[in-house]
Amino acid sequence: MGKNKKTSYIFLLLIVCLCLLFACSSQTGMKGGLVNTDTSILIDTTFYPIYIEALNVTKDIPGVKLVNIAPLAAGCLHDYQLTPDDLKKMNEADILIINGAGMESFTDKISSQLPDLQIVDASRGISLIKSGENDYNPHVWVSITNTIQQVKNIGEQLAVLDPGHAVQYASNTEAYVAKLEDLRGRMHQVVDSTNNKEIVTFHEAFPYFAQEFDLHITAVIEREPGSEPSAAELAETINIIEDTGTKVLFTEPQYPARSAETIALETGTKVYVLDPAVTGPLEPDAYLKIMENNMRTLQEALNQDG
Protein backbone atom coordinates (compact mmCIF):
# COMPACT_ATOMS: atom_id res chain seq x y z
CA MET A 1 0.00 0.00 0.00
CA GLY A 2 1.46 3.43 -0.97
CA LYS A 3 2.21 6.06 1.62
CA ASN A 4 -0.61 8.38 0.51
CA LYS A 5 -3.17 5.56 0.44
CA LYS A 6 -2.01 4.37 3.87
CA THR A 7 -2.34 7.89 5.30
CA SER A 8 -5.84 8.26 3.82
CA TYR A 9 -6.87 4.89 5.24
CA ILE A 10 -5.64 5.84 8.73
CA PHE A 11 -7.42 9.20 8.52
CA LEU A 12 -10.68 7.53 7.44
CA LEU A 13 -10.38 4.97 10.22
CA LEU A 14 -9.86 7.77 12.74
CA ILE A 15 -13.02 9.57 11.56
CA VAL A 16 -15.05 6.37 11.84
CA CYS A 17 -13.75 5.75 15.35
CA LEU A 18 -14.58 9.30 16.41
CA CYS A 19 -18.12 8.94 15.04
CA LEU A 20 -18.60 5.67 16.88
CA LEU A 21 -17.24 7.20 20.07
CA PHE A 22 -19.65 10.14 19.79
CA ALA A 23 -22.59 7.84 19.11
CA CYS A 24 -21.77 5.65 22.09
CA SER A 25 -21.44 8.67 24.37
CA SER A 26 -24.94 9.79 23.33
CA GLN A 27 -26.65 6.45 23.92
CA THR A 28 -27.53 6.89 27.55
CA GLY A 29 -31.13 6.54 28.64
CA MET A 30 -33.55 9.45 29.06
CA LYS A 31 -34.75 8.07 32.38
CA GLY A 32 -32.50 9.51 35.02
CA GLY A 33 -32.28 12.80 33.10
CA LEU A 34 -30.09 11.63 30.20
CA VAL A 35 -30.88 11.26 26.52
CA ASN A 36 -31.30 8.33 24.19
CA THR A 37 -30.58 9.68 20.72
CA ASP A 38 -30.57 6.36 18.88
CA THR A 39 -34.30 5.73 19.41
CA SER A 40 -37.41 7.89 19.40
CA ILE A 41 -38.19 9.91 22.51
CA LEU A 42 -41.71 9.42 23.82
CA ILE A 43 -43.32 12.39 25.57
CA ASP A 44 -46.71 12.13 27.28
CA THR A 45 -49.00 15.02 28.21
CA THR A 46 -51.79 14.81 30.75
CA PHE A 47 -54.64 16.57 28.94
CA TYR A 48 -55.68 18.68 25.97
CA PRO A 49 -54.31 22.21 26.57
CA ILE A 50 -50.90 20.85 27.59
CA TYR A 51 -50.89 18.58 24.54
CA ILE A 52 -51.45 21.56 22.24
CA GLU A 53 -48.65 23.52 23.92
CA ALA A 54 -46.26 20.57 23.68
CA LEU A 55 -47.35 19.90 20.09
CA ASN A 56 -46.01 23.31 19.14
CA VAL A 57 -42.77 22.95 21.11
CA THR A 58 -42.01 19.53 19.58
CA LYS A 59 -43.30 20.35 16.09
CA ASP A 60 -41.45 18.64 13.23
CA ILE A 61 -38.61 17.34 15.43
CA PRO A 62 -37.54 13.92 14.09
CA GLY A 63 -37.62 11.10 16.64
CA VAL A 64 -39.81 12.95 19.15
CA LYS A 65 -43.23 11.37 19.61
CA LEU A 66 -46.06 13.01 21.57
CA VAL A 67 -48.97 11.15 23.19
CA ASN A 68 -51.85 12.56 25.25
CA ILE A 69 -53.11 10.57 28.25
CA ALA A 70 -56.63 11.73 29.17
CA PRO A 71 -59.36 11.37 26.53
CA LEU A 72 -60.69 14.61 25.08
CA ALA A 73 -64.05 14.06 26.74
CA ALA A 74 -62.36 14.33 30.15
CA GLY A 75 -62.11 18.12 29.84
CA CYS A 76 -60.48 19.49 32.99
CA LEU A 77 -58.93 16.83 35.20
CA HIS A 78 -60.75 17.81 38.41
CA ASP A 79 -61.82 14.29 39.33
CA TYR A 80 -59.93 12.28 36.74
CA GLN A 81 -58.81 8.82 37.85
CA LEU A 82 -55.85 7.19 36.16
CA THR A 83 -56.60 3.91 34.41
CA PRO A 84 -54.24 0.93 34.11
CA ASP A 85 -53.86 1.86 30.43
CA ASP A 86 -52.81 5.40 31.41
CA LEU A 87 -50.11 4.04 33.71
CA LYS A 88 -48.96 1.64 31.00
CA LYS A 89 -48.57 4.54 28.55
CA MET A 90 -46.62 6.57 31.08
CA ASN A 91 -44.42 3.60 31.94
CA GLU A 92 -43.38 3.49 28.28
CA ALA A 93 -42.73 7.23 28.14
CA ASP A 94 -39.49 9.10 28.76
CA ILE A 95 -41.09 12.39 29.82
CA LEU A 96 -44.49 13.41 31.20
CA ILE A 97 -45.62 17.04 30.86
CA ILE A 98 -48.21 18.14 33.42
CA ASN A 99 -50.16 21.35 33.81
CA GLY A 100 -49.27 21.51 37.49
CA ALA A 101 -50.84 24.07 39.87
CA GLY A 102 -52.79 21.21 41.45
CA MET A 103 -54.69 20.17 38.31
CA GLU A 104 -53.32 16.62 38.31
CA SER A 105 -54.22 15.24 41.73
CA PHE A 106 -52.56 11.97 40.73
CA THR A 107 -49.03 13.39 40.39
CA ASP A 108 -47.86 11.85 43.69
CA LYS A 109 -49.13 8.46 42.54
CA ILE A 110 -47.16 8.73 39.31
CA SER A 111 -43.99 9.75 41.15
CA SER A 112 -44.26 6.81 43.53
CA GLN A 113 -45.12 4.17 40.92
CA LEU A 114 -42.88 5.50 38.12
CA PRO A 115 -39.92 7.09 39.91
CA ASP A 116 -37.75 7.19 36.76
CA LEU A 117 -40.27 9.10 34.68
CA GLN A 118 -39.10 12.68 34.09
CA ILE A 119 -41.90 15.15 34.90
CA VAL A 120 -42.07 18.60 33.33
CA ASP A 121 -44.21 21.08 35.30
CA ALA A 122 -45.63 23.59 32.82
CA SER A 123 -46.87 26.00 35.51
CA ARG A 124 -43.54 26.48 37.25
CA GLY A 125 -43.09 30.10 38.33
CA ILE A 126 -46.66 31.21 37.51
CA SER A 127 -48.38 33.29 40.20
CA LEU A 128 -51.47 31.32 41.25
CA ILE A 129 -54.90 32.57 42.29
CA LYS A 130 -56.34 31.11 45.47
CA SER A 131 -59.62 29.22 45.13
CA GLY A 132 -59.95 28.17 48.78
CA GLU A 133 -58.12 28.30 52.06
CA ASN A 134 -55.52 25.77 50.96
CA ASP A 135 -56.20 25.41 47.23
CA TYR A 136 -55.24 27.30 44.10
CA ASN A 137 -57.08 27.63 40.81
CA PRO A 138 -55.28 25.40 38.28
CA HIS A 139 -56.81 26.84 35.07
CA VAL A 140 -53.72 28.90 34.30
CA TRP A 141 -53.67 28.20 30.53
CA VAL A 142 -56.92 30.15 29.97
CA SER A 143 -54.77 33.27 30.33
CA ILE A 144 -52.71 33.82 27.19
CA THR A 145 -49.88 35.29 29.27
CA ASN A 146 -49.78 32.14 31.38
CA THR A 147 -49.89 29.97 28.28
CA ILE A 148 -46.84 31.84 27.02
CA GLN A 149 -45.07 31.06 30.30
CA GLN A 150 -46.13 27.42 30.13
CA VAL A 151 -44.80 27.09 26.58
CA LYS A 152 -41.49 28.63 27.65
CA ASN A 153 -41.33 26.28 30.65
CA ILE A 154 -41.96 23.25 28.44
CA GLY A 155 -39.36 24.33 25.90
CA GLU A 156 -36.71 25.04 28.52
CA GLN A 157 -37.27 21.84 30.49
CA LEU A 158 -37.35 19.63 27.39
CA ALA A 159 -34.08 21.20 26.24
CA VAL A 160 -32.48 20.22 29.56
CA LEU A 161 -33.81 16.66 29.48
CA ASP A 162 -33.16 16.21 25.76
CA PRO A 163 -30.17 18.44 24.88
CA GLY A 164 -29.76 16.76 21.51
CA HIS A 165 -32.88 18.61 20.33
CA ALA A 166 -32.37 21.79 22.39
CA VAL A 167 -31.98 24.03 19.33
CA GLN A 168 -35.23 22.77 17.77
CA TYR A 169 -37.15 23.12 21.04
CA ALA A 170 -35.92 26.70 21.41
CA SER A 171 -36.79 27.59 17.81
CA ASN A 172 -40.29 26.10 18.05
CA THR A 173 -40.90 27.78 21.40
CA GLU A 174 -39.89 31.17 20.03
CA ALA A 175 -42.14 30.78 16.98
CA TYR A 176 -45.22 29.78 18.98
CA VAL A 177 -44.67 32.44 21.64
CA ALA A 178 -44.59 35.06 18.86
CA LYS A 179 -48.03 33.89 17.67
CA LEU A 180 -49.40 33.95 21.22
CA GLU A 181 -48.06 37.43 21.85
CA ASP A 182 -49.65 38.69 18.65
CA LEU A 183 -52.98 37.16 19.67
CA ARG A 184 -52.73 38.65 23.17
CA GLY A 185 -52.15 42.11 21.70
CA ARG A 186 -55.15 41.83 19.39
CA MET A 187 -57.39 40.59 22.21
CA HIS A 188 -56.38 43.51 24.42
CA GLN A 189 -57.30 45.91 21.64
CA VAL A 190 -60.78 44.37 21.50
CA VAL A 191 -61.50 43.72 25.19
CA ASP A 192 -59.89 46.82 26.71
CA SER A 193 -62.25 49.07 24.79
CA THR A 194 -65.49 47.24 25.65
CA ASN A 195 -68.33 48.94 27.53
CA ASN A 196 -69.03 46.24 30.15
CA LYS A 197 -66.55 44.46 32.41
CA GLU A 198 -68.84 42.48 34.74
CA ILE A 199 -69.60 38.90 33.78
CA VAL A 200 -71.03 35.68 35.21
CA THR A 201 -69.21 32.46 34.32
CA PHE A 202 -70.29 28.85 34.35
CA HIS A 203 -67.47 27.47 36.48
CA GLU A 204 -64.13 28.58 37.87
CA ALA A 205 -62.14 28.26 34.66
CA PHE A 206 -61.83 31.98 33.96
CA PRO A 207 -60.21 33.86 36.91
CA TYR A 208 -56.82 34.07 35.14
CA PHE A 209 -58.51 35.14 31.91
CA ALA A 210 -60.52 37.78 33.77
CA GLN A 211 -57.38 38.99 35.56
CA GLU A 212 -55.54 39.38 32.27
CA PHE A 213 -58.29 41.39 30.58
CA ASP A 214 -59.52 43.32 33.64
CA LEU A 215 -62.92 41.62 33.74
CA HIS A 216 -64.91 41.29 36.97
CA ILE A 217 -66.52 37.91 37.63
CA THR A 218 -69.52 38.79 39.78
CA ALA A 219 -70.74 35.20 40.22
CA VAL A 220 -69.91 31.60 39.30
CA ILE A 221 -72.88 29.34 38.59
CA GLU A 222 -71.31 25.91 39.14
CA ARG A 223 -68.00 25.77 41.01
CA GLU A 224 -67.46 22.29 39.59
CA PRO A 225 -69.09 21.31 36.28
CA GLY A 226 -71.96 18.90 36.86
CA SER A 227 -72.56 20.05 40.44
CA GLU A 228 -76.00 21.57 39.97
CA PRO A 229 -76.49 24.65 42.18
CA SER A 230 -79.12 24.46 44.90
CA ALA A 231 -82.22 26.66 44.84
CA ALA A 232 -80.55 28.94 47.40
CA GLU A 233 -77.40 29.22 45.27
CA LEU A 234 -79.46 30.02 42.18
CA ALA A 235 -81.36 32.70 44.10
CA GLU A 236 -78.09 34.19 45.36
CA THR A 237 -76.69 34.34 41.82
CA ILE A 238 -79.87 35.98 40.54
CA ASN A 239 -79.66 38.59 43.32
CA ILE A 240 -76.02 39.33 42.50
CA ILE A 241 -76.84 39.82 38.83
CA GLU A 242 -79.71 42.16 39.64
CA ASP A 243 -77.67 44.12 42.20
CA THR A 244 -74.64 44.57 39.96
CA GLY A 245 -76.47 45.05 36.70
CA THR A 246 -74.42 42.30 35.03
CA LYS A 247 -75.65 41.92 31.47
CA VAL A 248 -73.90 38.80 30.20
CA LEU A 249 -73.52 35.21 31.29
CA PHE A 250 -70.98 32.82 29.81
CA THR A 251 -71.45 29.09 29.47
CA GLU A 252 -68.90 26.60 28.14
CA PRO A 253 -69.27 24.33 25.12
CA GLN A 254 -68.09 21.28 27.08
CA TYR A 255 -71.00 21.23 29.57
CA PRO A 256 -74.82 21.49 29.65
CA ALA A 257 -76.09 25.02 30.29
CA ARG A 258 -79.36 24.29 32.11
CA SER A 259 -78.56 26.35 35.21
CA ALA A 260 -77.32 29.26 33.14
CA GLU A 261 -80.46 29.25 30.99
CA THR A 262 -82.65 29.27 34.12
CA ILE A 263 -80.78 32.29 35.48
CA ALA A 264 -80.94 34.07 32.13
CA LEU A 265 -84.71 33.67 32.01
CA GLU A 266 -85.06 35.10 35.51
CA THR A 267 -82.72 38.06 35.02
CA GLY A 268 -82.89 38.94 31.35
CA THR A 269 -79.15 38.46 30.93
CA LYS A 270 -77.89 37.25 27.58
CA VAL A 271 -76.09 33.91 27.34
CA TYR A 272 -72.88 33.51 25.33
CA VAL A 273 -70.38 30.67 24.98
CA LEU A 274 -66.80 31.17 26.17
CA ASP A 275 -64.41 28.29 25.56
CA PRO A 276 -61.74 27.44 28.20
CA ALA A 277 -59.83 25.39 25.61
CA VAL A 278 -60.04 22.02 27.34
CA THR A 279 -61.26 20.21 24.22
CA GLY A 280 -60.82 20.77 20.51
CA PRO A 281 -59.00 19.60 17.40
CA LEU A 282 -55.57 18.02 17.77
CA GLU A 283 -53.73 20.57 15.67
CA PRO A 284 -51.02 23.13 16.53
CA ASP A 285 -53.15 26.26 15.99
CA ALA A 286 -56.15 24.96 17.94
CA TYR A 287 -55.63 27.16 21.01
CA LEU A 288 -55.09 30.23 18.82
CA LYS A 289 -58.34 29.57 16.95
CA ILE A 290 -60.30 28.94 20.16
CA MET A 291 -59.08 32.21 21.66
CA GLU A 292 -59.82 34.11 18.45
CA ASN A 293 -63.41 32.82 18.66
CA ASN A 294 -63.51 33.93 22.31
CA MET A 295 -62.29 37.37 21.21
CA ARG A 296 -65.17 37.73 18.76
CA THR A 297 -67.63 36.53 21.39
CA LEU A 298 -66.36 39.03 23.94
CA GLN A 299 -66.49 41.85 21.42
CA GLU A 300 -70.18 41.15 20.85
CA ALA A 301 -71.13 40.31 24.43
CA LEU A 302 -69.36 43.12 26.25
CA ASN A 303 -70.53 45.83 23.86
CA GLN A 304 -74.20 44.90 23.82
CA ASP A 305 -76.56 47.47 25.31
CA GLY A 306 -79.46 45.32 26.49
MOSUL-V764567 format. One record per backbone hydrogen bond with DSSP energy under -0.5 kcal/mol. CO is the residue of the C=O (numbers start at 1). NH is the residue of the N-H. E is the energy in kcal/mol with one decimal. If there is no record, write none. Layout:
BEGIN
<<CO	NH	E> <CO	NH	E>>
END
This chain:
BEGIN
<<2	6	-2.5> <3	7	-2.4> <4	8	-2.4> <5	9	-2.4> <6	10	-2.3> <7	11	-2.4> <8	12	-2.6> <9	13	-2.6> <10	14	-2.1> <11	15	-2.1> <12	16	-2.2> <13	17	-2.3> <14	18	-2.4> <15	19	-2.4> <16	20	-2.4> <17	21	-2.5> <18	22	-2.4> <19	23	-2.4> <20	24	-2.5> <21	25	-2.0> <22	26	-1.0> <23	26	-0.6> <23	27	-0.6> <24	27	-0.9> <26	28	-1.0> <26	37	-1.0> <29	34	-0.7> <30	33	-1.9> <30	34	-0.5> <35	28	-1.1> <35	37	-0.7> <40	42	-0.5> <41	43	-0.6> <41	65	-3.2> <42	94	-2.9> <42	95	-1.6> <43	67	-2.6> <44	97	-3.1> <45	69	-2.6> <46	70	-2.1> <47	50	-0.8> <47	51	-1.9> <48	52	-2.3> <49	53	-1.8> <50	54	-2.7> <51	55	-2.6> <52	56	-1.4> <53	57	-1.8> <54	58	-2.5> <56	59	-0.6> <58	61	-1.8> <60	62	-0.7> <61	64	-1.7> <63	41	-3.6> <63	65	-0.6> <65	43	-3.1> <67	45	-2.1> <71	74	-2.0> <72	75	-1.6> <77	80	-0.7> <83	87	-2.1> <84	88	-2.0> <85	89	-2.4> <86	90	-2.4> <87	91	-2.1> <88	92	-1.2> <89	93	-0.6> <90	93	-0.5> <94	118	-1.6> <95	44	-3.1> <96	98	-0.6> <96	120	-3.0> <97	46	-1.5> <98	122	-2.5> <99	123	-0.6> <100	103	-1.7> <103	105	-1.1> <104	107	-1.5> <106	110	-2.0> <107	111	-2.5> <108	112	-2.0> <109	113	-2.3> <110	114	-3.1> <114	117	-1.6> <116	32	-0.7> <118	96	-3.0> <118	120	-0.5> <119	121	-0.6> <120	98	-2.8> <120	122	-0.8> <121	124	-1.1> <123	126	-2.1> <129	137	-3.5> <135	131	-1.9> <135	132	-1.1> <138	140	-2.0> <139	142	-1.2> <140	143	-1.5> <143	147	-2.1> <144	148	-2.4> <145	149	-1.8> <146	150	-2.7> <147	151	-2.7> <148	152	-2.2> <149	153	-2.6> <150	154	-2.7> <151	155	-2.6> <152	156	-2.7> <153	157	-2.6> <154	158	-2.5> <155	159	-1.8> <156	160	-1.4> <157	161	-2.2> <158	162	-2.7> <160	163	-0.5> <162	165	-2.0> <163	166	-1.3> <165	169	-2.5> <166	170	-2.4> <167	171	-2.3> <168	172	-2.7> <169	173	-2.5> <170	174	-2.4> <171	175	-2.0> <172	176	-2.4> <173	177	-2.6> <174	178	-1.8> <175	179	-1.4> <176	180	-2.3> <177	181	-2.7> <178	182	-1.9> <179	183	-2.2> <180	184	-2.7> <181	185	-2.1> <182	186	-2.0> <183	187	-2.6> <184	188	-2.2> <185	189	-1.8> <186	190	-1.5> <187	191	-3.2> <188	192	-2.2> <191	194	-1.7> <197	216	-3.5> <198	247	-0.5> <198	248	-0.6> <199	218	-2.4> <199	219	-0.8> <200	250	-3.3> <201	221	-2.5> <202	222	-3.5> <203	205	-1.8> <203	206	-0.7> <206	210	-3.1> <207	211	-2.4> <208	212	-2.1> <209	213	-1.8> <210	215	-2.6> <211	214	-0.7> <215	217	-0.6> <216	199	-2.6> <216	218	-0.9> <219	201	-1.9> <223	204	-0.9> <224	227	-2.3> <226	228	-1.3> <230	234	-2.5> <231	235	-2.4> <232	236	-2.2> <233	237	-2.2> <234	238	-2.4> <235	239	-2.3> <236	240	-2.2> <237	241	-2.4> <238	242	-2.2> <239	243	-2.6> <240	244	-2.5> <241	245	-1.6> <241	246	-0.9> <247	270	-2.2> <248	200	-1.2> <249	251	-0.5> <249	272	-2.7> <250	202	-0.8> <251	274	-2.9> <252	255	-1.3> <257	261	-2.5> <258	262	-2.1> <259	263	-2.2> <260	264	-2.5> <261	265	-2.1> <262	266	-1.6> <263	267	-2.1> <264	268	-2.5> <270	249	-2.4> <272	251	-3.0> <272	274	-0.5> <274	276	-0.6> <281	283	-1.6> <283	286	-1.9> <285	289	-2.3> <286	290	-2.5> <287	291	-2.5> <288	292	-1.9> <289	293	-2.1> <290	294	-2.1> <291	295	-2.2> <292	296	-1.9> <293	297	-2.2> <294	298	-2.9> <295	299	-2.2> <296	300	-1.8> <297	301	-3.1> <298	302	-2.7> <301	304	-0.7> <302	195	-0.7> <302	196	-2.1>>
END
